[in-house]
Amino acid sequence: MTIPRTTPNVEGPLAQVHNVVAVASVKGGVGKSTLSVNLAMSLASQGARVGLLDADIYGPSIPLMMGVRQQPETAAEGVMHPIDKDGIALMSIGFIAGEDAPVVWRGPLLARALQQFLHQVEWGELDYLLIDLPPGTGDVPLTLSQTVALSGALMVTTPQDVALEDVERGIAMFSKVEVDILGVVENMSYYICGECSERHEIFAHGGGADAAARLGLPFLGAVPLSPAIRKGGDEGKASSLREGEMGAIFDEIGHRLVGELRRLEEEG
């Protein structure tokens, strides 16, 4: 598999990261962390070197979803080493603050913490670094956009109108800081009944694809509302989804994301 390279050669720990992708939404609860974890798993299963940074300082989800509770090792010069789980390099404030410990920080401290995770972590050589952003358009997304050469942002939404309106706000924010939108993913798109096998569109359906078409953006895929996805995340066993229909859905989204990165590379 040919890996695109869309980030410039820079100095420091990110110098060997070929693609940096922000996973974002303005509205909370749409499944950014679920997508980030499973997309990282998908890319890693294809042989790519993948890192996953949990940039949600107030509500880190990656430690639980990846089943990791240990603290990262720190070198004498203060550089942290990411934790390896299932072939993915992980970093999260949850590894440092401890389980259930609240992070009560104001904006400047949030920005400083993100800077440390980006520049004081020995990420090594990665094909993809996925950054799971907190919801909104505040300090963390803005700091990230202004200090890192992002390959682009992946917008996550659910089908209902209130979430789709927030997609446009998020796109407007990234447009102002000149970050490309790589595509839109619709989460909780539909539900397949385990008893009758009928498809139910609980939160409506197709809104993500319609919004992407209206805004001239790629639609990368739809993820169903699935008990297996919920269980895998809650039990720290996201890798259990690799086999079967759910794994195939995330694989397809991963292929389309790589296709968009390759397009950006070719456009220069």
C-alpha positions in Angstrom: 0.0 0.0 0.0 1.5 3.3 -1.1 1.2 5.9 1.7 0.5 9.5 0.7 2.5 12.3 2.3 0.7 15.5 2.8 2.6 17.2 5.7 5.8 19.2 5.1 9.1 18.2 6.6 9.4 20.0 9.9 11.7 19.8 12.8 10.8 18.0 16.1 8.8 15.0 17.0 6.3 15.4 14.1 9.1 15.5 11.5 8.5 11.9 10.6 4.7 12.0 10.6 3.5 11.8 7.0 -0.2 12.7 7.5 -1.9 14.5 10.4 -5.7 14.2 10.4 -8.0 16.0 12.8 -11.3 14.1 13.6 -13.7 16.9 14.5 -17.3 18.0 15.1 -18.9 21.0 16.7 -21.6 19.0 18.4 -20.7 16.6 21.2 -21.9 13.0 21.4 -21.7 12.3 17.6 -19.1 9.6 17.9 -15.7 11.2 17.1 -13.8 8.9 19.5 -15.6 5.8 18.2 -14.6 6.8 14.6 -11.1 7.7 15.6 -10.4 4.4 17.4 -11.9 2.2 14.7 -10.4 4.2 11.9 -7.0 3.9 13.6 -7.5 0.1 13.9 -8.5 -0.1 10.2 -5.4 1.7 9.0 -3.1 -0.3 11.2 -4.6 -3.6 10.0 -3.6 -2.6 6.5 0.0 -2.3 7.6 0.2 1.4 8.2 2.0 3.0 11.1 -0.6 4.8 13.1 -0.8 7.2 16.0 -3.8 8.3 17.9 -3.8 11.5 20.0 -6.8 12.1 22.4 -7.0 15.9 22.4 -10.2 16.0 24.4 -8.6 17.3 27.6 -11.9 17.6 29.6 -13.4 14.3 28.5 -10.7 11.8 27.3 -12.3 8.6 25.9 -9.4 6.9 24.3 -8.0 5.2 27.5 -11.4 3.5 28.1 -12.0 2.6 24.5 -8.6 1.2 23.9 -8.4 -0.6 27.3 -5.3 1.2 28.4 -4.7 2.5 32.0 -0.9 2.7 32.3 1.1 5.9 32.3 3.5 6.7 29.5 7.2 6.5 30.0 9.1 9.8 30.2 12.7 10.3 29.2 15.1 12.4 31.2 14.6 15.4 29.0 10.9 15.3 29.6 9.9 13.7 26.3 7.1 11.2 26.6 6.8 7.9 24.7 3.4 7.0 23.4 1.8 3.8 24.7 1.5 1.0 22.1 -1.7 -0.9 21.9 -2.7 -3.2 19.1 0.0 -1.6 17.0 -1.2 2.0 17.5 0.8 4.7 19.3 -1.5 6.3 21.9 -1.4 9.5 23.9 -4.1 11.0 26.1 -4.4 13.2 29.2 -6.3 10.3 30.7 -3.0 8.3 30.9 -1.5 11.1 33.0 -4.4 12.6 35.1 -5.5 9.1 36.2 -8.9 7.3 36.0 -11.9 9.5 36.8 -9.7 12.5 37.7 -11.3 15.8 36.6 -9.2 18.2 34.6 -10.2 21.7 35.8 -8.2 24.0 33.5 -8.8 27.3 31.7 -8.2 27.9 28.0 -4.5 28.8 28.1 -3.7 25.5 29.9 -5.6 23.5 27.4 -3.6 25.0 24.6 -0.4 24.3 26.5 -1.3 20.7 27.1 -2.0 20.2 23.4 1.3 21.7 22.5 3.1 19.3 24.8 1.3 16.3 23.4 2.3 17.3 19.9 5.8 18.5 20.5 7.0 16.6 23.6 5.9 13.1 22.6 8.3 11.0 20.6 5.9 9.9 17.9 8.6 8.4 15.7 7.8 7.6 12.1 4.1 7.4 11.4 2.1 7.1 8.3 -1.0 8.6 10.0 -1.5 10.6 13.2 -5.2 10.9 14.0 -6.2 13.6 16.4 -9.5 13.1 18.3 -10.6 16.7 18.9 -13.0 17.9 21.6 -16.3 19.2 20.3 -16.7 22.9 19.5 -14.6 25.6 17.9 -12.6 26.7 21.0 -9.0 26.8 22.1 -7.9 23.2 21.3 -9.1 23.1 17.6 -7.8 26.6 17.0 -4.4 25.9 18.6 -4.1 22.7 16.6 -5.0 24.4 13.3 -2.5 27.2 13.9 0.5 25.3 15.1 0.5 22.0 13.2 0.6 21.5 9.4 -2.7 19.5 9.3 -3.3 17.3 6.3 -7.0 18.1 6.8 -10.0 17.5 9.0 -12.6 14.7 9.0 -16.0 16.0 10.0 -18.3 13.6 12.0 -22.1 14.1 12.2 -25.3 12.3 13.0 -28.3 12.5 10.6 -30.5 14.9 12.5 -30.8 18.5 11.4 -29.3 20.0 14.6 -26.0 18.0 14.1 -25.9 18.9 10.4 -26.1 22.6 11.2 -23.1 22.2 13.4 -21.2 20.6 10.6 -21.4 23.8 8.6 -20.1 25.8 11.6 -17.1 23.4 11.9 -16.4 23.6 8.2 -16.5 27.4 8.4 -14.0 27.4 11.3 -11.5 25.2 9.4 -11.9 27.3 6.3 -10.9 30.4 8.3 -7.6 28.7 9.3 -7.1 27.3 5.8 -7.5 23.6 6.7 -8.9 21.3 4.1 -12.0 19.2 4.8 -11.2 15.6 3.8 -14.8 14.5 4.0 -17.9 13.8 6.1 -18.9 10.7 8.0 -22.4 10.0 9.2 -22.5 8.1 12.5 -25.5 6.4 14.0 -26.9 6.4 10.5 -29.3 3.5 10.9 -30.1 0.5 13.1 -30.5 -3.2 12.0 -32.9 -5.0 14.4 -31.3 -8.1 15.7 -34.6 -9.9 15.9 -36.3 -9.0 12.6 -33.3 -7.8 10.6 -35.3 -4.8 9.5 -33.5 -1.4 9.1 -34.7 1.4 11.3 -33.6 5.0 10.7 -33.8 6.2 14.3 -32.2 9.7 13.8 -33.3 10.1 10.2 -30.9 9.0 7.5 -28.9 10.4 4.7 -28.4 13.9 6.2 -24.6 13.6 6.2 -24.5 12.6 2.5 -26.9 15.4 1.6 -24.8 18.0 3.6 -21.6 16.8 2.0 -23.1 17.1 -1.5 -24.5 20.5 -0.8 -21.2 21.8 0.5 -19.2 20.1 -2.3 -17.4 17.7 0.1 -16.6 14.0 -0.2 -19.0 11.7 1.8 -16.7 9.0 3.2 -19.4 6.7 4.6 -22.2 5.9 7.1 -21.7 4.0 10.3 -24.8 2.2 11.8 -26.0 2.4 15.4 -24.6 -0.9 16.6 -24.5 -2.6 20.0 -21.3 -4.3 19.0 -19.6 -0.9 18.5 -20.9 0.3 21.8 -19.8 -2.9 23.6 -16.3 -2.9 22.0 -15.7 0.7 23.1 -17.1 0.3 26.6 -15.0 -2.8 27.2 -11.8 -1.5 25.7 -12.0 -4.1 22.9 -12.4 -2.1 19.7 -10.3 -4.7 18.0 -13.1 -7.2 18.4 -14.9 -5.4 15.5 -12.2 -6.1 13.0 -13.9 -9.2 11.7 -17.3 -9.0 10.0 -19.6 -6.2 8.8 -18.5 -3.5 11.2 -14.9 -3.9 10.3 -15.7 -3.7 6.6 -17.5 -0.5 7.1 -14.6 1.2 8.9 -12.2 -0.3 6.3 -14.2 1.4 3.5 -14.1 4.7 5.3 -10.3 4.3 5.8 -9.8 3.6 2.1 -11.8 6.7 1.1 -9.8 8.8 3.6 -6.5 7.6 2.2 -7.9 8.4 -1.3 -8.6 12.0 -0.3 -5.1 12.3 1.2 -3.6 10.9 -2.0 -5.5 13.4 -4.0 -4.2 16.3 -1.9 -0.7 14.9 -2.3 -1.1 14.9 -6.1 -2.5 18.4 -6.2 0.6 19.5 -4.3 
